[in-house]
Amino acid sequence: MTEPSSYAFRNDDTSILTLDSIGWQIIRSSKYSFSGNERPDTGHVIFQYTLSGQGWIEVDQKVIPIPKGSGFLVQIPSKHRYYYRDQSQPWEVLWLNLRGEEANRIWKMIIEQEGHVIQREATSPVITGLQELLRKISEEKITDKYVLSTEIYSWMLTLVRTSREVTKDISAVTSSIILKAKKYLKENYAVPLTLDMLSEYCGINKHHLCRLFQKSDQISPLAYLRERRVEAAVSLLRTTDLSIQEIGRQCGFDSPSYFGKVFREHMEMTPKDYRMKKLEFPYDAIYYE
């Protein structure tokens, strides 16, 4: 299979696990946006994985990027929104949509273990298995609901197994390291920080520290730092008369243009616009954690 494609299946059999839809898609329009509480179709679950580019999901009062190598799990209906922003690179995704009590049970379990956003390599059996299922549907014309149910259940067991492998390493020692790193970042966001400085403070290799952050919070240490800096900037924009350039400097941004870029990524507007739009955005503080 060499071209993006998608397939939908319709039946009323609620006694078995059923595949509602599956596809490989390349998203280029910022009109691509789905809210979990506004969809007309309900009672199913979705897994969507990024092959290239990046999308975003708003869930659990957080805005989380979905870059290459990550995916999200959501239940319909639920409070979330996933979407694409205008970018130089399109968002290329694999996705599937399932129905059945077992799908909802497993989704809930994975979300409790890893969160809504999970990390998997493209070579993971979760992703290669999904690609193989799409190939079978496309090339072998598999449409029988019982065969598809068997294939999907096997795939979900792979998802469960890999989830347990990912989460079993989150120990008390790991939690202590993450808390120590977060405290340091919160207290020192205003000064220039590097991964080397943070890893030296925590006493572990920087690559290992990044892996621990991803497993624990589905975010990198530097992304966590940027969130703390944006939080501080939002507060200063509303509670002081400091210039925007000075606010950026006090919040640890090395240049006004970089401050503006990061602020727009998180708030979808410039620092000046946020300062001016007090009626539409009446918040003196916003937290991403």
C-alpha positions in Angstrom: 0.0 0.0 0.0 1.7 3.2 -1.2 -1.0 5.9 -1.0 -3.0 7.2 2.0 -6.4 5.5 2.3 -9.2 5.0 4.8 -12.0 2.5 5.3 -15.2 2.5 7.3 -17.4 -0.5 8.4 -21.0 -0.4 9.5 -22.9 -3.1 11.4 -25.2 -3.1 14.5 -23.6 -6.1 16.3 -22.8 -4.8 19.8 -21.9 -8.3 21.1 -18.4 -8.2 19.7 -15.5 -5.9 19.3 -15.9 -4.0 16.0 -13.8 -1.9 13.7 -15.6 1.3 12.9 -12.9 2.9 10.7 -9.2 2.8 10.0 -6.9 4.9 7.8 -3.6 6.5 6.8 -4.1 10.3 6.3 -2.0 13.4 5.5 -3.5 16.5 7.1 -2.6 19.9 5.7 -5.5 22.2 6.7 -5.9 24.0 10.0 -9.6 23.4 9.7 -8.9 19.8 10.8 -10.2 19.9 14.4 -12.3 17.4 16.4 -14.0 18.0 19.8 -14.8 14.9 21.8 -18.1 16.3 23.1 -19.4 17.7 19.8 -19.1 14.7 17.5 -22.4 13.2 16.2 -21.0 9.7 16.4 -20.5 8.4 20.0 -19.8 5.2 21.9 -16.4 4.4 20.4 -12.6 4.9 21.0 -9.9 6.4 18.8 -6.1 5.8 18.5 -4.2 8.2 16.3 -0.4 8.0 15.7 2.0 10.5 14.1 4.2 9.2 11.4 5.6 12.7 10.5 4.8 16.3 11.2 2.9 17.3 14.4 -0.6 17.7 15.7 -2.0 18.9 19.1 -4.5 17.7 21.6 -6.2 19.6 24.4 -7.0 17.1 27.2 -6.9 17.2 31.0 -6.5 21.0 31.0 -3.3 20.6 29.0 -2.2 21.4 25.4 0.0 18.5 24.4 2.0 18.3 21.1 1.7 15.0 19.2 5.0 14.8 17.3 6.5 11.9 15.3 6.6 8.8 17.4 3.7 9.6 19.7 0.0 9.0 19.5 -3.1 9.6 21.6 -6.0 7.6 22.9 -9.5 9.1 23.5 -13.0 7.9 24.2 -16.1 9.4 22.5 -17.7 11.3 24.1 -15.1 12.9 26.4 -13.7 16.4 27.0 -10.8 16.8 24.5 -10.0 18.4 21.2 -7.3 17.3 18.7 -6.3 19.5 15.8 -3.6 20.6 13.3 -2.1 24.1 13.1 -0.7 25.7 10.0 2.9 24.5 9.7 5.5 24.0 7.0 5.1 20.2 7.3 1.7 18.4 7.1 0.6 16.0 9.9 0.8 12.4 8.7 -1.2 9.9 10.8 -2.4 6.4 11.2 -5.7 6.0 13.1 -8.4 3.6 14.0 -11.8 3.8 15.5 -13.2 0.9 17.5 -16.5 0.0 19.2 -17.2 -2.4 22.0 -17.1 -2.7 25.8 -13.6 -4.3 25.7 -12.2 -1.5 23.6 -13.5 1.1 26.2 -12.1 -1.0 29.0 -8.6 -1.3 27.5 -8.5 2.4 26.5 -9.3 3.4 30.1 -6.6 1.1 31.4 -3.9 2.4 29.0 -4.9 6.0 29.8 -4.6 5.4 33.5 -1.2 3.8 33.0 0.4 6.2 30.5 -2.0 9.1 30.0 -3.8 10.1 26.9 -0.6 10.6 24.9 1.7 7.6 24.5 5.1 7.1 22.9 5.9 4.3 20.5 8.7 3.8 18.0 7.5 3.4 14.4 9.0 -0.1 14.6 6.9 -1.0 17.6 4.6 -4.0 17.1 1.7 -1.6 17.9 2.4 0.5 14.9 3.6 -2.2 12.5 0.6 -4.2 13.5 -1.7 -1.3 12.7 0.0 -0.9 9.3 -0.4 -4.6 8.6 -4.1 -4.5 9.4 -4.6 -1.6 7.0 -2.7 -3.4 4.3 -4.8 -6.5 4.7 -8.0 -4.5 4.4 -6.6 -2.6 1.4 -5.0 -5.4 -0.5 -6.7 -8.6 0.7 -10.1 -7.0 1.0 -10.7 -8.4 4.5 -14.2 -7.1 5.5 -15.7 -9.9 7.5 -16.7 -8.5 11.0 -15.5 -11.6 12.9 -12.1 -11.8 11.2 -11.7 -8.0 11.8 -12.7 -8.5 15.4 -10.1 -11.2 15.9 -7.4 -9.0 14.2 -8.3 -6.0 16.4 -8.4 -7.9 19.6 -4.9 -9.3 18.8 -3.7 -5.7 18.2 -5.2 -4.5 21.4 -3.3 -7.2 23.4 -0.1 -6.0 21.8 -1.0 -2.4 22.9 -1.6 -3.7 26.5 1.7 -5.7 26.5 3.8 -2.8 25.3 2.1 -0.4 27.8 3.1 -2.7 30.7 6.7 -2.8 29.4 6.8 1.0 29.2 5.3 1.7 32.6 7.0 -0.9 34.7 10.2 1.2 34.8 8.4 4.2 36.6 9.7 3.5 40.1 10.0 5.5 43.3 13.5 6.4 42.3 12.4 7.7 38.9 9.6 9.7 40.5 12.1 11.3 42.9 14.4 12.3 40.0 11.5 13.8 38.1 10.3 15.8 41.1 13.8 17.1 41.7 14.2 18.2 38.1 10.8 19.9 38.0 11.5 21.8 41.2 14.8 23.0 39.8 13.2 24.1 36.5 10.4 26.0 38.4 12.9 27.8 40.6 15.3 28.7 37.8 13.2 29.3 34.7 14.4 32.9 34.5 18.1 32.0 33.9 19.6 30.3 30.9 19.4 26.5 31.4 20.6 23.6 29.4 20.0 19.8 29.5 23.6 19.4 30.6 23.0 21.7 33.6 19.8 20.0 34.6 21.2 16.5 34.2 24.3 17.4 36.3 22.0 18.8 39.0 20.0 15.6 39.0 23.1 13.4 38.8 22.0 11.3 35.8 22.7 11.2 32.0 20.8 13.8 30.1 19.5 11.2 27.6 18.2 9.0 30.4 16.6 12.1 32.0 14.7 12.8 28.8 13.4 9.3 28.6 12.2 9.4 32.2 10.4 12.7 31.5 8.7 11.2 28.5 7.6 8.1 30.3 6.4 10.1 33.3 4.8 13.2 31.7 4.8 12.7 28.0 7.0 15.8 27.6 10.7 16.7 27.4 12.5 18.6 30.2 13.0 21.6 27.9 9.3 21.7 26.8 8.4 21.6 30.5 10.7 24.5 31.0 9.1 26.5 28.2 5.7 25.9 29.8 6.9 27.4 33.1 8.3 30.4 31.2 5.1 31.0 29.4 3.2 30.8 32.7 5.4 33.4 34.2 5.1 35.6 31.1 1.3 35.5 31.1 1.3 36.7 34.7 3.7 39.5 34.1 1.8 40.7 31.0 -1.3 41.1 33.1 0.0 42.3 36.4 2.9 44.6 35.4 3.6 47.5 33.0 7.0 46.0 32.0 7.7 46.1 28.3 7.2 42.9 26.4 10.9 42.6 25.6 11.7 43.0 29.3 9.1 40.3 30.3 10.7 37.9 27.8 14.1 38.6 29.3 12.9 38.1 32.8 11.2 34.8 31.9 14.4 33.3 30.4 13.9 33.9 26.7 17.1 34.7 24.9 15.5 37.0 22.3 12.3 38.9 21.7 11.6 36.9 18.5 12.0 33.6 20.3 9.8 34.7 23.1 7.1 35.7 20.6 7.4 32.4 18.8 7.0 30.2 21.9 4.2 32.4 23.3 2.3 32.0 20.1 2.7 28.3 20.1 1.2 28.0 23.5 -1.4 30.8 23.4 -2.1 31.1 19.7 -1.6 34.8 19.8 1.3 37.3 20.4 2.2 38.6 23.9 0.9 42.0 22.8 -2.4 40.6 21.8 -2.8 38.7 25.0 -2.0 41.9 27.0 -4.6 43.8 25.1 -7.4 41.2 25.0 -8.4 41.3 28.6 -12.1 40.8 27.9 -11.8 37.7 25.7 -8.9 36.2 27.8 -9.5 37.4 31.4 -6.8 35.3 33.0 -4.0 36.6 35.2 -2.4 33.2 35.3 -2.5 30.1 33.1 -1.0 26.7 34.1 0.1 24.0 31.7 1.1 21.4 34.3 
